[in-house]
Amino acid sequence: MGNGVADTAAGVAVRLPGMRVAYDGEAFDESALAGTWTEQLQHWLDQAESAGLPEPNAMVLATANAEGLPSSRTVLCKGLDARGVVFYTNYTSAKSHDLTVTRYASVTFPWYALHRQVTVRGEVEKVGAEETAAYWASRPRGSQLGAWASPQSRVVEGRRALDNALHAIERRFADVDEVPVPPHWGGWRIRPDTVEFWQGRQDRLHDRLRYVRTEDGWRIDRVAP
């Protein structure tokens, strides 16, 4: 009789090589691109939303620390214009420490159901106080209180420690109609130097079209899959 754990691991190992999806997306060529990466990204975001994908503005953020050790996590895109893409977080978090040191990041929008992804890479900058305050005002009160309560990325003793911190913040702002923006919280903007649009195609010959920033504007490159 075999070991249950070993048998399970072997079964997973056998199945993994056979896990594949046939990508049957339409051709995506240079003539289909919008005039700017911003318009193209907004167009695909709109299509992802119309298709009913959960959290279509979710993007996987990749950073590295001073030693070059990488980290990735999912954040939500909360701003998109010609300047770049924006997400908000705690400025004392691990991701913010990475960004403060390297000043560079990459995000990927993973729209699996549409056989699409978009990767934005570039330098980062903090979002201004006025813009941050405008977004903060749009957040539910619970999310605002949670931002005050959570010592993001720090080790905590247990769930009760978080709950107690939240209760303390709820009492602190119980008589306050508008919860202020925490001094340790705000936005990061990725100012892209490349934006790549990936469309799955048959036989793994995917279409990859990339906007590349140059001194004279933006160049379009086709990249082999």
C-alpha positions as CSV (number, residue, x, y, z in Angstrom):
1,M,0.0,0.0,0.0
2,G,1.5,3.3,-1.0
3,N,1.9,6.4,1.1
4,G,-1.1,8.6,0.9
5,V,0.8,11.9,0.6
6,A,3.2,10.5,-1.9
7,D,0.4,9.0,-4.0
8,T,-1.4,12.4,-4.0
9,A,1.8,14.2,-5.0
10,A,2.4,11.7,-7.7
11,G,-1.2,12.1,-9.0
12,V,-0.8,15.9,-9.1
13,A,2.6,15.6,-10.9
14,V,1.0,13.3,-13.5
15,R,-2.0,15.7,-14.1
16,L,0.0,18.9,-14.3
17,P,1.7,18.3,-17.7
18,G,-1.7,17.6,-19.3
19,M,-3.4,20.7,-18.0
20,R,-3.8,23.1,-20.9
21,V,-6.4,25.3,-22.6
22,A,-6.7,25.8,-26.3
23,Y,-6.5,29.5,-27.0
24,D,-8.8,30.4,-29.9
25,G,-8.7,34.2,-29.7
26,E,-9.1,36.3,-32.8
27,A,-6.1,37.8,-34.6
28,F,-4.7,40.8,-32.8
29,D,-2.5,42.8,-35.1
30,E,-1.0,46.3,-35.3
31,S,-4.0,47.7,-37.2
32,A,-6.3,46.8,-34.2
33,L,-4.3,48.9,-31.7
34,A,-5.7,52.1,-30.4
35,G,-3.7,55.3,-30.9
36,T,-2.4,55.2,-27.3
37,W,-1.7,52.6,-24.8
38,T,-4.1,54.3,-22.4
39,E,-7.0,54.0,-24.9
40,Q,-6.1,50.3,-25.7
41,L,-5.9,49.4,-22.0
42,Q,-9.2,51.1,-21.2
43,H,-10.8,49.3,-24.2
44,W,-9.7,45.9,-22.9
45,L,-10.7,46.8,-19.3
46,D,-14.2,47.7,-20.6
47,Q,-14.5,44.4,-22.4
48,A,-13.3,42.5,-19.3
49,E,-15.9,44.2,-17.3
50,S,-18.7,43.6,-19.9
51,A,-17.7,39.9,-19.9
52,G,-18.5,39.8,-16.2
53,L,-14.9,38.9,-15.1
54,P,-14.5,39.2,-11.3
55,E,-12.5,42.3,-10.4
56,P,-11.4,43.2,-13.9
57,N,-9.2,46.0,-12.5
58,A,-7.1,43.5,-10.4
59,M,-3.4,43.4,-11.4
60,V,-0.5,41.5,-10.1
61,L,2.2,43.8,-8.8
62,A,5.8,42.7,-8.9
63,T,8.5,44.5,-6.9
64,A,12.0,43.8,-5.6
65,N,13.8,44.8,-2.4
66,A,17.3,46.3,-2.0
67,E,18.8,42.8,-2.2
68,G,17.0,42.0,-5.5
69,L,14.5,39.5,-3.8
70,P,11.2,39.7,-5.8
71,S,7.7,39.8,-4.4
72,S,4.3,39.7,-6.1
73,R,0.8,40.3,-4.9
74,T,-2.5,41.4,-6.3
75,V,-3.7,45.0,-6.0
76,L,-6.5,47.0,-7.6
77,C,-6.0,49.6,-10.3
78,K,-7.7,52.7,-9.2
79,G,-6.5,55.2,-11.7
80,L,-5.6,55.2,-15.4
81,D,-4.6,58.1,-17.6
82,A,-1.7,59.2,-19.8
83,R,0.5,59.5,-16.7
84,G,0.2,55.8,-15.8
85,V,-1.7,53.3,-13.7
86,V,-2.4,53.9,-10.0
87,F,-3.0,51.8,-6.9
88,Y,-3.3,52.7,-3.2
89,T,-1.7,51.1,-0.2
90,N,0.0,51.6,3.1
91,Y,3.3,53.5,2.7
92,T,4.8,51.4,5.5
93,S,4.0,48.1,3.7
94,A,6.6,45.8,2.2
95,K,5.6,46.8,-1.3
96,S,6.1,50.5,-0.5
97,H,9.5,49.8,1.0
98,D,10.5,48.0,-2.2
99,L,9.2,50.9,-4.4
100,T,10.9,53.5,-2.3
101,V,14.3,51.7,-2.8
102,T,14.1,50.7,-6.4
103,R,11.6,53.2,-7.8
104,Y,10.5,50.6,-10.4
105,A,7.6,48.1,-10.7
106,S,5.6,46.0,-13.1
107,V,1.9,45.0,-13.0
108,T,0.0,42.5,-15.0
109,F,-3.8,42.4,-15.6
110,P,-4.6,38.7,-15.9
111,W,-7.8,38.2,-17.8
112,Y,-7.7,34.4,-18.1
113,A,-11.2,33.9,-19.3
114,L,-10.6,36.2,-22.3
115,H,-7.1,34.7,-23.0
116,R,-5.6,38.1,-22.5
117,Q,-3.2,39.9,-20.3
118,V,-1.6,43.4,-20.2
119,T,1.8,44.1,-18.5
120,V,2.7,47.7,-17.6
121,R,6.3,48.4,-16.5
122,G,8.0,51.6,-15.5
123,E,9.2,54.0,-12.8
124,V,7.0,54.8,-9.9
125,E,6.0,58.0,-8.1
126,K,3.7,58.8,-5.2
127,V,0.3,60.2,-6.0
128,G,-0.3,63.7,-4.9
129,A,-2.2,64.5,-1.7
130,E,-5.2,66.1,-3.4
131,E,-5.7,63.1,-5.8
132,T,-5.2,60.7,-2.9
133,A,-7.8,62.5,-0.8
134,A,-10.3,62.4,-3.7
135,Y,-10.0,58.6,-4.0
136,W,-10.0,58.2,-0.2
137,A,-13.4,60.0,0.0
138,S,-14.9,57.4,-2.4
139,R,-13.9,54.4,-0.2
140,P,-16.5,52.8,2.1
141,R,-16.1,53.8,5.7
142,G,-15.1,50.3,6.7
143,S,-12.2,50.3,4.2
144,Q,-11.1,53.7,5.6
145,L,-11.1,52.4,9.2
146,G,-9.3,49.2,8.1
147,A,-6.5,51.3,6.6
148,W,-6.0,53.1,9.9
149,A,-6.1,49.8,11.9
150,S,-3.8,47.6,9.9
151,P,0.0,47.7,10.4
152,Q,0.3,46.2,6.9
153,S,3.1,43.6,6.3
154,R,4.0,43.5,10.0
155,V,3.8,40.3,12.0
156,V,0.8,40.3,14.4
157,E,0.0,38.0,17.2
158,G,-3.3,36.8,15.8
159,R,-6.6,37.7,14.3
160,R,-7.8,39.1,17.6
161,A,-5.0,41.7,17.5
162,L,-6.4,43.0,14.2
163,D,-9.9,43.0,15.5
164,N,-8.9,44.8,18.6
165,A,-7.1,47.4,16.6
166,L,-10.1,47.9,14.4
167,H,-12.4,48.3,17.4
168,A,-10.0,50.9,18.8
169,I,-10.1,52.9,15.5
170,E,-13.9,52.6,15.4
171,R,-14.1,54.2,18.9
172,R,-11.6,56.9,17.9
173,F,-13.6,58.1,14.9
174,A,-17.1,57.2,16.3
175,D,-18.1,60.9,16.3
176,V,-16.3,61.8,13.1
177,D,-18.4,62.0,9.9
178,E,-15.5,62.0,7.5
179,V,-12.5,59.8,8.4
180,P,-9.3,61.5,7.4
181,V,-6.6,60.0,5.2
182,P,-3.9,58.3,7.3
183,P,-0.5,60.0,7.0
184,H,1.0,56.6,6.2
185,W,-1.4,55.8,3.3
186,G,-1.6,56.9,-0.3
187,G,-1.2,56.0,-3.9
188,W,1.6,54.9,-6.2
189,R,1.6,55.6,-9.9
190,I,3.6,53.5,-12.4
191,R,4.7,55.7,-15.2
192,P,5.2,53.1,-18.0
193,D,8.1,52.8,-20.4
194,T,6.6,49.6,-21.8
195,V,3.0,48.4,-22.1
196,E,2.5,44.9,-23.6
197,F,-0.8,43.5,-24.8
198,W,-1.0,39.8,-25.0
199,Q,-3.7,37.8,-26.8
200,G,-3.7,34.0,-26.7
201,R,-3.7,32.3,-30.1
202,Q,-3.8,28.8,-31.4
203,D,-0.7,26.6,-31.2
204,R,0.8,28.9,-28.6
205,L,1.7,31.4,-31.3
206,H,0.3,34.2,-29.2
207,D,0.1,37.9,-30.3
208,R,2.2,40.2,-28.2
209,L,2.1,43.9,-29.2
210,R,4.1,46.3,-27.1
211,Y,4.1,50.1,-26.8
212,V,7.6,51.3,-26.0
213,R,8.4,54.8,-24.9
214,T,11.1,56.6,-26.9
215,E,12.5,60.1,-27.0
216,D,10.1,60.8,-29.9
217,G,7.0,59.3,-28.4
218,W,5.8,55.7,-28.5
219,R,6.9,52.9,-30.8
220,I,5.0,49.6,-31.4
221,D,6.9,46.4,-31.4
222,R,5.6,42.9,-32.1
223,V,7.3,40.4,-29.7
224,A,7.6,36.6,-30.4
225,P,5.6,34.5,-28.0
